[in-house]
Structure formats: C-alpha cells, structure tokens
Amino acid sequence: MKLLYFAWLRERLARDGDDIAPPPEVETIADLIDWMAGRDEGFALATANRKLIRAAIDDRLVDHDTPIVGASVIALFPPMTGG
C-alpha cells in the first residue's frame, strides 16, 4: 500500500510518501500511525499531536478508527482550510 504525506507533514518528513506493508494487527488509521511512529523517529515527531493529522483512504476522508483493510492509498495531512 502507498502512504502519502501532504503539506507540512511532507516537509517535516522530507518525503512524499512510503510504500508500506503493515502487519495484520495494524487494522485502523490510528494503528497505522502508531506502527509507523514505532518504526521512524521522524514520523513519530511529525505525528506527535494526532489531533492535527487527517486521513484519507483511496481519496475518501476518514476518521482514525477507520479500518485500512483493502486500502491502496492512504494519505495523511494537516487540517484543510478554505480560501
């Protein structure tokens, strides 16, 4: 699966995304963020305030408790503002 980063998250991580294969116990967006944070100190720092992280699965906005099974692309980004 592809994990994409946008806005300041991409800047802090110094990359656009990662190709990942999370283990079966990683079932939700929250689990995925925890799993990635445990593997990557920079990711842990960038996502320390989870309330600031929004997510989308295959172009659909989702909550952190949403299952990731069957997802092709997961995007993580800060809150969006209008303008």
mmCIF file of the N, C-alpha and C atoms, coordinates in Angstrom:
data_MODEL
# 
_entry.id   MODEL 
# 
loop_
_atom_site.group_PDB 
_atom_site.id 
_atom_site.type_symbol 
_atom_site.label_atom_id 
_atom_site.label_alt_id 
_atom_site.label_comp_id 
_atom_site.label_asym_id 
_atom_site.label_entity_id 
_atom_site.label_seq_id 
_atom_site.pdbx_PDB_ins_code 
_atom_site.Cartn_x 
_atom_site.Cartn_y 
_atom_site.Cartn_z 
_atom_site.occupancy 
_atom_site.B_iso_or_equiv 
_atom_site.pdbx_formal_charge 
_atom_site.auth_seq_id 
_atom_site.auth_comp_id 
_atom_site.auth_asym_id 
_atom_site.auth_atom_id 
_atom_site.pdbx_PDB_model_num 
ATOM 1   N N  . MET A 1 1  ? 0.847   -1.165 0.000  1.00 0.00 ? 1  MET A N  1 
ATOM 2   C CA . MET A 1 1  ? 0.000   0.000  0.000  1.00 0.00 ? 1  MET A CA 1 
ATOM 3   C C  . MET A 1 1  ? 0.893   1.229  0.000  1.00 0.00 ? 1  MET A C  1 
ATOM 4   N N  . LYS A 1 2  ? 0.367   2.308  -0.521 1.00 0.00 ? 2  LYS A N  1 
ATOM 5   C CA . LYS A 1 2  ? 1.107   3.569  -0.593 1.00 0.00 ? 2  LYS A CA 1 
ATOM 6   C C  . LYS A 1 2  ? 0.605   4.481  0.525  1.00 0.00 ? 2  LYS A C  1 
ATOM 7   N N  . LEU A 1 3  ? 1.527   5.069  1.267  1.00 0.00 ? 3  LEU A N  1 
ATOM 8   C CA . LEU A 1 3  ? 1.216   6.043  2.304  1.00 0.00 ? 3  LEU A CA 1 
ATOM 9   C C  . LEU A 1 3  ? 1.769   7.381  1.837  1.00 0.00 ? 3  LEU A C  1 
ATOM 10  N N  . LEU A 1 4  ? 0.883   8.362  1.642  1.00 0.00 ? 4  LEU A N  1 
ATOM 11  C CA . LEU A 1 4  ? 1.274   9.674  1.120  1.00 0.00 ? 4  LEU A CA 1 
ATOM 12  C C  . LEU A 1 4  ? 1.207   10.727 2.208  1.00 0.00 ? 4  LEU A C  1 
ATOM 13  N N  . TYR A 1 5  ? 2.088   11.723 2.105  1.00 0.00 ? 5  TYR A N  1 
ATOM 14  C CA . TYR A 1 5  ? 2.137   12.832 3.063  1.00 0.00 ? 5  TYR A CA 1 
ATOM 15  C C  . TYR A 1 5  ? 1.952   14.142 2.317  1.00 0.00 ? 5  TYR A C  1 
ATOM 16  N N  . PHE A 1 6  ? 1.220   15.070 2.941  1.00 0.00 ? 6  PHE A N  1 
ATOM 17  C CA . PHE A 1 6  ? 0.950   16.357 2.313  1.00 0.00 ? 6  PHE A CA 1 
ATOM 18  C C  . PHE A 1 6  ? 1.236   17.512 3.267  1.00 0.00 ? 6  PHE A C  1 
ATOM 19  N N  . ALA A 1 7  ? 1.481   18.689 2.674  1.00 0.00 ? 7  ALA A N  1 
ATOM 20  C CA . ALA A 1 7  ? 1.685   19.960 3.379  1.00 0.00 ? 7  ALA A CA 1 
ATOM 21  C C  . ALA A 1 7  ? 2.864   19.857 4.349  1.00 0.00 ? 7  ALA A C  1 
ATOM 22  N N  . TRP A 1 8  ? 2.713   20.395 5.558  1.00 0.00 ? 8  TRP A N  1 
ATOM 23  C CA . TRP A 1 8  ? 3.857   20.436 6.466  1.00 0.00 ? 8  TRP A CA 1 
ATOM 24  C C  . TRP A 1 8  ? 4.292   19.039 6.903  1.00 0.00 ? 8  TRP A C  1 
ATOM 25  N N  . LEU A 1 9  ? 3.411   18.070 6.826  1.00 0.00 ? 9  LEU A N  1 
ATOM 26  C CA . LEU A 1 9  ? 3.812   16.703 7.149  1.00 0.00 ? 9  LEU A CA 1 
ATOM 27  C C  . LEU A 1 9  ? 4.873   16.214 6.166  1.00 0.00 ? 9  LEU A C  1 
ATOM 28  N N  . ARG A 1 10 ? 4.647   16.467 4.888  1.00 0.00 ? 10 ARG A N  1 
ATOM 29  C CA . ARG A 1 10 ? 5.624   16.100 3.852  1.00 0.00 ? 10 ARG A CA 1 
ATOM 30  C C  . ARG A 1 10 ? 6.941   16.850 4.078  1.00 0.00 ? 10 ARG A C  1 
ATOM 31  N N  . GLU A 1 11 ? 6.847   18.116 4.424  1.00 0.00 ? 11 GLU A N  1 
ATOM 32  C CA . GLU A 1 11 ? 8.059   18.915 4.662  1.00 0.00 ? 11 GLU A CA 1 
ATOM 33  C C  . GLU A 1 11 ? 8.845   18.390 5.853  1.00 0.00 ? 11 GLU A C  1 
ATOM 34  N N  . ARG A 1 12 ? 8.176   18.058 6.936  1.00 0.00 ? 12 ARG A N  1 
ATOM 35  C CA . ARG A 1 12 ? 8.864   17.561 8.134  1.00 0.00 ? 12 ARG A CA 1 
ATOM 36  C C  . ARG A 1 12 ? 9.488   16.189 7.910  1.00 0.00 ? 12 ARG A C  1 
ATOM 37  N N  . LEU A 1 13 ? 8.846   15.372 7.086  1.00 0.00 ? 13 LEU A N  1 
ATOM 38  C CA . LEU A 1 13 ? 9.375   14.034 6.823  1.00 0.00 ? 13 LEU A CA 1 
ATOM 39  C C  . LEU A 1 13 ? 10.379  14.012 5.680  1.00 0.00 ? 13 LEU A C  1 
ATOM 40  N N  . ALA A 1 14 ? 10.427  15.101 4.904  1.00 0.00 ? 14 ALA A N  1 
ATOM 41  C CA . ALA A 1 14 ? 11.350  15.232 3.767  1.00 0.00 ? 14 ALA A CA 1 
ATOM 42  C C  . ALA A 1 14 ? 11.129  14.127 2.722  1.00 0.00 ? 14 ALA A C  1 
ATOM 43  N N  . ARG A 1 15 ? 9.853   13.746 2.570  1.00 0.00 ? 15 ARG A N  1 
ATOM 44  C CA . ARG A 1 15 ? 9.494   12.780 1.528  1.00 0.00 ? 15 ARG A CA 1 
ATOM 45  C C  . ARG A 1 15 ? 7.994   12.875 1.262  1.00 0.00 ? 15 ARG A C  1 
ATOM 46  N N  . ASP A 1 16 ? 7.609   12.435 0.073  1.00 0.00 ? 16 ASP A N  1 
ATOM 47  C CA . ASP A 1 16 ? 6.201   12.487 -0.333 1.00 0.00 ? 16 ASP A CA 1 
ATOM 48  C C  . ASP A 1 16 ? 5.391   11.308 0.188  1.00 0.00 ? 16 ASP A C  1 
ATOM 49  N N  . GLY A 1 17 ? 6.065   10.210 0.468  1.00 0.00 ? 17 GLY A N  1 
ATOM 50  C CA . GLY A 1 17 ? 5.332   9.039  0.912  1.00 0.00 ? 17 GLY A CA 1 
ATOM 51  C C  . GLY A 1 17 ? 6.227   7.834  1.099  1.00 0.00 ? 17 GLY A C  1 
ATOM 52  N N  . ASP A 1 18 ? 5.597   6.728  1.435  1.00 0.00 ? 18 ASP A N  1 
ATOM 53  C CA . ASP A 1 18 ? 6.289   5.460  1.647  1.00 0.00 ? 18 ASP A CA 1 
ATOM 54  C C  . ASP A 1 18 ? 5.450   4.331  1.067  1.00 0.00 ? 18 ASP A C  1 
ATOM 55  N N  . ASP A 1 19 ? 6.103   3.310  0.577  1.00 0.00 ? 19 ASP A N  1 
ATOM 56  C CA . ASP A 1 19 ? 5.445   2.053  0.232  1.00 0.00 ? 19 ASP A CA 1 
ATOM 57  C C  . ASP A 1 19 ? 5.542   1.187  1.471  1.00 0.00 ? 19 ASP A C  1 
ATOM 58  N N  . ILE A 1 20 ? 4.400   0.745  1.977  1.00 0.00 ? 20 ILE A N  1 
ATOM 59  C CA . ILE A 1 20 ? 4.391   0.021  3.245  1.00 0.00 ? 20 ILE A CA 1 
ATOM 60  C C  . ILE A 1 20 ? 3.609   -1.288 3.117  1.00 0.00 ? 20 ILE A C  1 
ATOM 61  N N  . ALA A 1 21 ? 3.915   -2.187 4.020  1.00 0.00 ? 21 ALA A N  1 
ATOM 62  C CA . ALA A 1 21 ? 3.185   -3.456 4.141  1.00 0.00 ? 21 ALA A CA 1 
ATOM 63  C C  . ALA A 1 21 ? 2.990   -3.709 5.633  1.00 0.00 ? 21 ALA A C  1 
ATOM 64  N N  . PRO A 1 22 ? 1.994   -3.043 6.230  1.00 0.00 ? 22 PRO A N  1 
ATOM 65  C CA . PRO A 1 22 ? 1.798   -3.205 7.669  1.00 0.00 ? 22 PRO A CA 1 
ATOM 66  C C  . PRO A 1 22 ? 1.380   -4.630 8.024  1.00 0.00 ? 22 PRO A C  1 
ATOM 67  N N  . PRO A 1 23 ? 1.742   -5.072 9.217  1.00 0.00 ? 23 PRO A N  1 
ATOM 68  C CA . PRO A 1 23 ? 1.349   -6.415 9.658  1.00 0.00 ? 23 PRO A CA 1 
ATOM 69  C C  . PRO A 1 23 ? -0.168  -6.482 9.911  1.00 0.00 ? 23 PRO A C  1 
ATOM 70  N N  . PRO A 1 24 ? -0.721  -7.671 9.993  1.00 0.00 ? 24 PRO A N  1 
ATOM 71  C CA . PRO A 1 24 ? -2.176  -7.834 10.149 1.00 0.00 ? 24 PRO A CA 1 
ATOM 72  C C  . PRO A 1 24 ? -2.770  -7.132 11.373 1.00 0.00 ? 24 PRO A C  1 
ATOM 73  N N  . GLU A 1 25 ? -1.994  -6.989 12.431 1.00 0.00 ? 25 GLU A N  1 
ATOM 74  C CA . GLU A 1 25 ? -2.532  -6.345 13.640 1.00 0.00 ? 25 GLU A CA 1 
ATOM 75  C C  . GLU A 1 25 ? -2.734  -4.832 13.467 1.00 0.00 ? 25 GLU A C  1 
ATOM 76  N N  . VAL A 1 26 ? -2.205  -4.259 12.408 1.00 0.00 ? 26 VAL A N  1 
ATOM 77  C CA . VAL A 1 26 ? -2.433  -2.838 12.106 1.00 0.00 ? 26 VAL A CA 1 
ATOM 78  C C  . VAL A 1 26 ? -3.735  -2.772 11.315 1.00 0.00 ? 26 VAL A C  1 
ATOM 79  N N  . GLU A 1 27 ? -4.818  -2.452 12.030 1.00 0.00 ? 27 GLU A N  1 
ATOM 80  C CA . GLU A 1 27 ? -6.151  -2.550 11.443 1.00 0.00 ? 27 GLU A CA 1 
ATOM 81  C C  . GLU A 1 27 ? -6.801  -1.219 11.096 1.00 0.00 ? 27 GLU A C  1 
ATOM 82  N N  . THR A 1 28 ? -6.387  -0.133 11.753 1.00 0.00 ? 28 THR A N  1 
ATOM 83  C CA . THR A 1 28 ? -7.038  1.169  11.560 1.00 0.00 ? 28 THR A CA 1 
ATOM 84  C C  . THR A 1 28 ? -6.000  2.247  11.239 1.00 0.00 ? 28 THR A C  1 
ATOM 85  N N  . ILE A 1 29 ? -6.480  3.418  10.893 1.00 0.00 ? 29 ILE A N  1 
ATOM 86  C CA . ILE A 1 29 ? -5.581  4.556  10.673 1.00 0.00 ? 29 ILE A CA 1 
ATOM 87  C C  . ILE A 1 29 ? -4.771  4.822  11.940 1.00 0.00 ? 29 ILE A C  1 
ATOM 88  N N  . ALA A 1 30 ? -5.416  4.811  13.100 1.00 0.00 ? 30 ALA A N  1 
ATOM 89  C CA . ALA A 1 30 ? -4.702  5.036  14.367 1.00 0.00 ? 30 ALA A CA 1 
ATOM 90  C C  . ALA A 1 30 ? -3.608  4.000  14.571 1.00 0.00 ? 30 ALA A C  1 
ATOM 91  N N  . ASP A 1 31 ? -3.926  2.732  14.301 1.00 0.00 ? 31 ASP A N  1 
ATOM 92  C CA . ASP A 1 31 ? -2.919  1.668  14.412 1.00 0.00 ? 31 ASP A CA 1 
ATOM 93  C C  . ASP A 1 31 ? -1.762  1.921  13.454 1.00 0.00 ? 31 ASP A C  1 
ATOM 94  N N  . LEU A 1 32 ? -2.089  2.354  12.244 1.00 0.00 ? 32 LEU A N  1 
ATOM 95  C CA . LEU A 1 32 ? -1.062  2.611  11.235 1.00 0.00 ? 32 LEU A CA 1 
ATOM 96  C C  . LEU A 1 32 ? -0.126  3.738  11.673 1.00 0.00 ? 32 LEU A C  1 
ATOM 97  N N  . ILE A 1 33 ? -0.697  4.806  12.209 1.00 0.00 ? 33 ILE A N  1 
ATOM 98  C CA . ILE A 1 33 ? 0.132   5.922  12.689 1.00 0.00 ? 33 ILE A CA 1 
ATOM 99  C C  . ILE A 1 33 ? 1.029   5.440  13.827 1.00 0.00 ? 33 ILE A C  1 
ATOM 100 N N  . ASP A 1 34 ? 0.476   4.666  14.754 1.00 0.00 ? 34 ASP A N  1 
ATOM 101 C CA . ASP A 1 34 ? 1.276   4.127  15.859 1.00 0.00 ? 34 ASP A CA 1 
ATOM 102 C C  . ASP A 1 34 ? 2.392   3.230  15.342 1.00 0.00 ? 34 ASP A C  1 
ATOM 103 N N  . TRP A 1 35 ? 2.065   2.359  14.399 1.00 0.00 ? 35 TRP A N  1 
ATOM 104 C CA . TRP A 1 35 ? 3.051   1.436  13.829 1.00 0.00 ? 35 TRP A CA 1 
ATOM 105 C C  . TRP A 1 35 ? 4.175   2.194  13.128 1.00 0.00 ? 35 TRP A C  1 
ATOM 106 N N  . MET A 1 36 ? 3.808   3.179  12.321 1.00 0.00 ? 36 MET A N  1 
ATOM 107 C CA . MET A 1 36 ? 4.822   3.971  11.626 1.00 0.00 ? 36 MET A CA 1 
ATOM 108 C C  . MET A 1 36 ? 5.679   4.760  12.626 1.00 0.00 ? 36 MET A C  1 
ATOM 109 N N  . ALA A 1 37 ? 5.055   5.302  13.651 1.00 0.00 ? 37 ALA A N  1 
ATOM 110 C CA . ALA A 1 37 ? 5.794   6.072  14.666 1.00 0.00 ? 37 ALA A CA 1 
ATOM 111 C C  . ALA A 1 37 ? 6.805   5.184  15.386 1.00 0.00 ? 37 ALA A C  1 
ATOM 112 N N  . GLY A 1 38 ? 6.463   3.921  15.592 1.00 0.00 ? 38 GLY A N  1 
ATOM 113 C CA . GLY A 1 38 ? 7.384   2.991  16.240 1.00 0.00 ? 38 GLY A CA 1 
ATOM 114 C C  . GLY A 1 38 ? 8.560   2.604  15.360 1.00 0.00 ? 38 GLY A C  1 
ATOM 115 N N  . ARG A 1 39 ? 8.423   2.785  14.069 1.00 0.00 ? 39 ARG A N  1 
ATOM 116 C CA . ARG A 1 39 ? 9.477   2.416  13.119 1.00 0.00 ? 39 ARG A CA 1 
ATOM 117 C C  . ARG A 1 39 ? 10.342  3.590  12.695 1.00 0.00 ? 39 ARG A C  1 
ATOM 118 N N  . ASP A 1 40 ? 9.848   4.828  12.882 1.00 0.00 ? 40 ASP A N  1 
ATOM 119 C CA . ASP A 1 40 ? 10.507  6.006  12.309 1.00 0.00 ? 40 ASP A CA 1 
ATOM 120 C C  . ASP A 1 40 ? 10.387  7.177  13.283 1.00 0.00 ? 40 ASP A C  1 
ATOM 121 N N  . GLU A 1 41 ? 11.517  7.553  13.881 1.00 0.00 ? 41 GLU A N  1 
ATOM 122 C CA . GLU A 1 41 ? 11.513  8.630  14.872 1.00 0.00 ? 41 GLU A CA 1 
ATOM 123 C C  . GLU A 1 41 ? 11.009  9.945  14.282 1.00 0.00 ? 41 GLU A C  1 
ATOM 124 N N  . GLY A 1 42 ? 11.381  10.248 13.045 1.00 0.00 ? 42 GLY A N  1 
ATOM 125 C CA . GLY A 1 42 ? 10.912  11.464 12.387 1.00 0.00 ? 42 GLY A CA 1 
ATOM 126 C C  . GLY A 1 42 ? 9.408   11.455 12.216 1.00 0.00 ? 42 GLY A C  1 
ATOM 127 N N  . PHE A 1 43 ? 8.854   10.309 11.852 1.00 0.00 ? 43 PHE A N  1 
ATOM 128 C CA . PHE A 1 43 ? 7.403   10.173 11.724 1.00 0.00 ? 43 PHE A CA 1 
ATOM 129 C C  . PHE A 1 43 ? 6.752   10.369 13.083 1.00 0.00 ? 43 PHE A C  1 
ATOM 130 N N  . ALA A 1 44 ? 7.327   9.785  14.127 1.00 0.00 ? 44 ALA A N  1 
ATOM 131 C CA . ALA A 1 44 ? 6.786   9.929  15.480 1.00 0.00 ? 44 ALA A CA 1 
ATOM 132 C C  . ALA A 1 44 ? 6.729   11.397 15.884 1.00 0.00 ? 44 ALA A C  1 
ATOM 133 N N  . LEU A 1 45 ? 7.782   12.142 15.607 1.00 0.00 ? 45 LEU A N  1 
ATOM 134 C CA . LEU A 1 45 ? 7.800   13.572 15.948 1.00 0.00 ? 45 LEU A CA 1 
ATOM 135 C C  . LEU A 1 45 ? 6.785   14.350 15.125 1.00 0.00 ? 45 LEU A C  1 
ATOM 136 N N  . ALA A 1 46 ? 6.695   14.045 13.837 1.00 0.00 ? 46 ALA A N  1 
ATOM 137 C CA . ALA A 1 46 ? 5.790   14.776 12.946 1.00 0.00 ? 46 ALA A CA 1 
ATOM 138 C C  . ALA A 1 46 ? 4.322   14.510 13.271 1.00 0.00 ? 46 ALA A C  1 
ATOM 139 N N  . THR A 1 47 ? 4.027   13.348 13.835 1.00 0.00 ? 47 THR A N  1 
ATOM 140 C CA . THR A 1 47 ? 2.636   12.992 14.130 1.00 0.00 ? 47 THR A CA 1 
ATOM 141 C C  . THR A 1 47 ? 2.344   12.962 15.622 1.00 0.00 ? 47 THR A C  1 
ATOM 142 N N  . ALA A 1 48 ? 3.180   13.607 16.414 1.00 0.00 ? 48 ALA A N  1 
ATOM 143 C CA . ALA A 1 48 ? 3.031   13.568 17.872 1.00 0.00 ? 48 ALA A CA 1 
ATOM 144 C C  . ALA A 1 48 ? 1.666   14.086 18.327 1.00 0.00 ? 48 ALA A C  1 
ATOM 145 N N  . ASN A 1 49 ? 1.166   15.126 17.688 1.00 0.00 ? 49 ASN A N  1 
ATOM 146 C CA . ASN A 1 49 ? -0.158  15.649 18.019 1.00 0.00 ? 49 ASN A CA 1 
ATOM 147 C C  . ASN A 1 49 ? -1.156  15.065 17.027 1.00 0.00 ? 49 ASN A C  1 
ATOM 148 N N  . ARG A 1 50 ? -1.710  13.925 17.365 1.00 0.00 ? 50 ARG A N  1 
ATOM 149 C CA . ARG A 1 50 ? -2.579  13.184 16.439 1.00 0.00 ? 50 ARG A CA 1 
ATOM 150 C C  . ARG A 1 50 ? -3.827  13.968 16.054 1.00 0.00 ? 50 ARG A C  1 
ATOM 151 N N  . LYS A 1 51 ? -4.253  14.912 16.895 1.00 0.00 ? 51 LYS A N  1 
ATOM 152 C CA . LYS A 1 51 ? -5.443  15.711 16.574 1.00 0.00 ? 51 LYS A CA 1 
ATOM 153 C C  . LYS A 1 51 ? -5.225  16.568 15.329 1.00 0.00 ? 51 LYS A C  1 
ATOM 154 N N  . LEU A 1 52 ? -3.969  16.809 14.975 1.00 0.00 ? 52 LEU A N  1 
ATOM 155 C CA . LEU A 1 52 ? -3.659  17.635 13.805 1.00 0.00 ? 52 LEU A CA 1 
ATOM 156 C C  . LEU A 1 52 ? -3.546  16.816 12.522 1.00 0.00 ? 52 LEU A C  1 
ATOM 157 N N  . ILE A 1 53 ? -3.662  15.510 12.626 1.00 0.00 ? 53 ILE A N  1 
ATOM 158 C CA . ILE A 1 53 ? -3.477  14.645 11.457 1.00 0.00 ? 53 ILE A CA 1 
ATOM 159 C C  . ILE A 1 53 ? -4.832  14.191 10.933 1.00 0.00 ? 53 ILE A C  1 
ATOM 160 N N  . ARG A 1 54 ? -5.089  14.473 9.676  1.00 0.00 ? 54 ARG A N  1 
ATOM 161 C CA . ARG A 1 54 ? -6.288  13.996 8.982  1.00 0.00 ? 54 ARG A CA 1 
ATOM 162 C C  . ARG A 1 54 ? -5.869  12.857 8.064  1.00 0.00 ? 54 ARG A C  1 
ATOM 163 N N  . ALA A 1 55 ? -6.837  12.064 7.643  1.00 0.00 ? 55 ALA A N  1 
ATOM 164 C CA . ALA A 1 55 ? -6.515  10.910 6.801  1.00 0.00 ? 55 ALA A CA 1 
ATOM 165 C C  . ALA A 1 55 ? -7.563  10.721 5.715  1.00 0.00 ? 55 ALA A C  1 
ATOM 166 N N  . ALA A 1 56 ? -7.102  10.107 4.636  1.00 0.00 ? 56 ALA A N  1 
ATOM 167 C CA . ALA A 1 56 ? -7.990  9.691  3.550  1.00 0.00 ? 56 ALA A CA 1 
ATOM 168 C C  . ALA A 1 56 ? -7.549  8.310  3.093  1.00 0.00 ? 56 ALA A C  1 
ATOM 169 N N  . ILE A 1 57 ? -8.527  7.486  2.789  1.00 0.00 ? 57 ILE A N  1 
ATOM 170 C CA . ILE A 1 57 ? -8.272  6.170  2.211  1.00 0.00 ? 57 ILE A CA 1 
ATOM 171 C C  . ILE A 1 57 ? -8.851  6.184  0.811  1.00 0.00 ? 57 ILE A C  1 
ATOM 172 N N  . ASP A 1 58 ? -7.994  5.961  -0.167 1.00 0.00 ? 58 ASP A N  1 
ATOM 173 C CA . ASP A 1 58 ? -8.418  5.943  -1.565 1.00 0.00 ? 58 ASP A CA 1 
ATOM 174 C C  . ASP A 1 58 ? -9.312  7.146  -1.891 1.00 0.00 ? 58 ASP A C  1 
ATOM 175 N N  . ASP A 1 59 ? -8.818  8.338  -1.538 1.00 0.00 ? 59 ASP A N  1 
ATOM 176 C CA . ASP A 1 59 ? -9.468  9.629  -1.833 1.00 0.00 ? 59 ASP A CA 1 
ATOM 177 C C  . ASP A 1 59 ? -10.756 9.886  -1.055 1.00 0.00 ? 59 ASP A C  1 
ATOM 178 N N  . ARG A 1 60 ? -10.987 9.173  0.036  1.00 0.00 ? 60 ARG A N  1 
ATOM 179 C CA . ARG A 1 60 ? -12.175 9.386  0.865  1.00 0.00 ? 60 ARG A CA 1 
ATOM 180 C C  . ARG A 1 60 ? -11.727 9.750  2.276  1.00 0.00 ? 60 ARG A C  1 
ATOM 181 N N  . LEU A 1 61 ? -12.158 10.922 2.776  1.00 0.00 ? 61 LEU A N  1 
ATOM 182 C CA . LEU A 1 61 ? -11.803 11.343 4.123  1.00 0.00 ? 61 LEU A CA 1 
ATOM 183 C C  . LEU A 1 61 ? -12.355 10.353 5.135  1.00 0.00 ? 61 LEU A C  1 
ATOM 184 N N  . VAL A 1 62 ? -11.508 10.007 6.116  1.00 0.00 ? 62 VAL A N  1 
ATOM 185 C CA . VAL A 1 62 ? -11.903 9.008  7.120  1.00 0.00 ? 62 VAL A CA 1 
ATOM 186 C C  . VAL A 1 62 ? -11.422 9.438  8.502  1.00 0.00 ? 62 VAL A C  1 
ATOM 187 N N  . ASP A 1 63 ? -12.014 8.822  9.526  1.00 0.00 ? 63 ASP A N  1 
ATOM 188 C CA . ASP A 1 63 ? -11.592 9.023  10.908 1.00 0.00 ? 63 ASP A CA 1 
ATOM 189 C C  . ASP A 1 63 ? -10.444 8.067  11.235 1.00 0.00 ? 63 ASP A C  1 
ATOM 190 N N  . HIS A 1 64 ? -9.793  8.325  12.351 1.00 0.00 ? 64 HIS A N  1 
ATOM 191 C CA . HIS A 1 64 ? -8.656  7.499  12.756 1.00 0.00 ? 64 HIS A CA 1 
ATOM 192 C C  . HIS A 1 64 ? -9.054  6.068  13.138 1.00 0.00 ? 64 HIS A C  1 
ATOM 193 N N  . ASP A 1 65 ? -10.334 5.847  13.422 1.00 0.00 ? 65 ASP A N  1 
ATOM 194 C CA . ASP A 1 65 ? -10.770 4.490  13.784 1.00 0.00 ? 65 ASP A CA 1 
ATOM 195 C C  . ASP A 1 65 ? -11.246 3.684  12.573 1.00 0.00 ? 65 ASP A C  1 
ATOM 196 N N  . THR A 1 66 ? -11.053 4.223  11.376 1.00 0.00 ? 66 THR A N  1 
ATOM 197 C CA . THR A 1 66 ? -11.478 3.547  10.148 1.00 0.00 ? 66 THR A CA 1 
ATOM 198 C C  . THR A 1 66 ? -10.526 2.402  9.804  1.00 0.00 ? 66 THR A C  1 
ATOM 199 N N  . PRO A 1 67 ? -11.066 1.233  9.493  1.00 0.00 ? 67 PRO A N  1 
ATOM 200 C CA . PRO A 1 67 ? -10.218 0.100  9.076  1.00 0.00 ? 67 PRO A CA 1 
ATOM 201 C C  . PRO A 1 67 ? -9.473  0.404  7.772  1.00 0.00 ? 67 PRO A C  1 
ATOM 202 N N  . ILE A 1 68 ? -8.262  -0.128 7.661  1.00 0.00 ? 68 ILE A N  1 
ATOM 203 C CA . ILE A 1 68 ? -7.449  0.107  6.464  1.00 0.00 ? 68 ILE A CA 1 
ATOM 204 C C  . ILE A 1 68 ? -7.414  -1.108 5.537  1.00 0.00 ? 68 ILE A C  1 
ATOM 205 N N  . VAL A 1 69 ? -8.081  -2.186 5.896  1.00 0.00 ? 69 VAL A N  1 
ATOM 206 C CA . VAL A 1 69 ? -8.054  -3.389 5.078  1.00 0.00 ? 69 VAL A CA 1 
ATOM 207 C C  . VAL A 1 69 ? -8.545  -3.071 3.657  1.00 0.00 ? 69 VAL A C  1 
ATOM 208 N N  . GLY A 1 70 ? -7.794  -3.519 2.680  1.00 0.00 ? 70 GLY A N  1 
ATOM 209 C CA . GLY A 1 70 ? -8.145  -3.314 1.284  1.00 0.00 ? 70 GLY A CA 1 
ATOM 210 C C  . GLY A 1 70 ? -7.750  -1.964 0.704  1.00 0.00 ? 70 GLY A C  1 
ATOM 211 N N  . ALA A 1 71 ? -7.151  -1.100 1.518  1.00 0.00 ? 71 ALA A N  1 
ATOM 212 C CA . ALA A 1 71 ? -6.755  0.227  1.037  1.00 0.00 ? 71 ALA A CA 1 
ATOM 213 C C  . ALA A 1 71 ? -5.575  0.122  0.079  1.00 0.00 ? 71 ALA A C  1 
ATOM 214 N N  . SER A 1 72 ? -5.611  0.916  -0.968 1.00 0.00 ? 72 SER A N  1 
ATOM 215 C CA . SER A 1 72 ? -4.482  1.009  -1.901 1.00 0.00 ? 72 SER A CA 1 
ATOM 216 C C  . SER A 1 72 ? -3.599  2.191  -1.559 1.00 0.00 ? 72 SER A C  1 
ATOM 217 N N  . VAL A 1 73 ? -4.259  3.327  -1.241 1.00 0.00 ? 73 VAL A N  1 
ATOM 218 C CA . VAL A 1 73 ? -3.540  4.560  -0.934 1.00 0.00 ? 73 VAL A CA 1 
ATOM 219 C C  . VAL A 1 73 ? -4.143  5.180  0.318  1.00 0.00 ? 73 VAL A C  1 
ATOM 220 N N  . ILE A 1 74 ? -3.269  5.509  1.257  1.00 0.00 ? 74 ILE A N  1 
ATOM 221 C CA . ILE A 1 74 ? -3.672  6.240  2.454  1.00 0.00 ? 74 ILE A CA 1 
ATOM 222 C C  . ILE A 1 74 ? -2.900  7.543  2.449  1.00 0.00 ? 74 ILE A C  1 
ATOM 223 N N  . ALA A 1 75 ? -3.616  8.650  2.644  1.00 0.00 ? 75 ALA A N  1 
ATOM 224 C CA . ALA A 1 75 ? -2.979  9.963  2.674  1.00 0.00 ? 75 ALA A CA 1 
ATOM 225 C C  . ALA A 1 75 ? -3.120  10.538 4.081  1.00 0.00 ? 75 ALA A C  1 
ATOM 226 N N  . LEU A 1 76 ? -2.050  11.148 4.557  1.00 0.00 ? 76 LEU A N  1 
ATOM 227 C CA . LEU A 1 76 ? -2.044  11.841 5.845  1.00 0.00 ? 76 LEU A CA 1 
ATOM 228 C C  . LEU A 1 76 ? -1.722  13.302 5.584  1.00 0.00 ? 76 LEU A C  1 
ATOM 229 N N  . PHE A 1 77 ? -2.451  14.204 6.262  1.00 0.00 ? 77 PHE A N  1 
ATOM 230 C CA . PHE A 1 77 ? -2.284  15.636 6.010  1.00 0.00 ? 77 PHE A CA 1 
ATOM 231 C C  . PHE A 1 77 ? -2.832  16.424 7.191  1.00 0.00 ? 77 PHE A C  1 
ATOM 232 N N  . PRO A 1 78 ? -2.440  17.696 7.303  1.00 0.00 ? 78 PRO A N  1 
ATOM 233 C CA . PRO A 1 78 ? -2.968  18.549 8.355  1.00 0.00 ? 78 PRO A CA 1 
ATOM 234 C C  . PRO A 1 78 ? -4.385  19.005 7.990  1.00 0.00 ? 78 PRO A C  1 
ATOM 235 N N  . PRO A 1 79 ? -5.097  19.618 8.937  1.00 0.00 ? 79 PRO A N  1 
ATOM 236 C CA . PRO A 1 79 ? -6.433  20.126 8.612  1.00 0.00 ? 79 PRO A CA 1 
ATOM 237 C C  . PRO A 1 79 ? -6.402  21.074 7.425  1.00 0.00 ? 79 PRO A C  1 
ATOM 238 N N  . MET A 1 80 ? -7.447  21.031 6.635  1.00 0.00 ? 80 MET A N  1 
ATOM 239 C CA . MET A 1 80 ? -7.527  21.887 5.449  1.00 0.00 ? 80 MET A CA 1 
ATOM 240 C C  . MET A 1 80 ? -8.312  23.157 5.807  1.00 0.00 ? 80 MET A C  1 
ATOM 241 N N  . THR A 1 81 ? -7.955  24.240 5.156  1.00 0.00 ? 81 THR A N  1 
ATOM 242 C CA . THR A 1 81 ? -8.701  25.479 5.352  1.00 0.00 ? 81 THR A CA 1 
ATOM 243 C C  . THR A 1 81 ? -9.212  25.959 4.003  1.00 0.00 ? 81 THR A C  1 
ATOM 244 N N  . GLY A 1 82 ? -10.287 26.677 4.042  1.00 0.00 ? 82 GLY A N  1 
ATOM 245 C CA . GLY A 1 82 ? -10.857 27.230 2.808  1.00 0.00 ? 82 GLY A CA 1 
ATOM 246 C C  . GLY A 1 82 ? -10.206 28.545 2.477  1.00 0.00 ? 82 GLY A C  1 
ATOM 247 N N  . GLY A 1 83 ? -10.516 29.058 1.321  1.00 0.00 ? 83 GLY A N  1 
ATOM 248 C CA . GLY A 1 83 ? -9.919  30.346 0.974  1.00 0.00 ? 83 GLY A CA 1 
ATOM 249 C C  . GLY A 1 83 ? -10.325 30.820 -0.372 1.00 0.00 ? 83 GLY A C  1 
# 
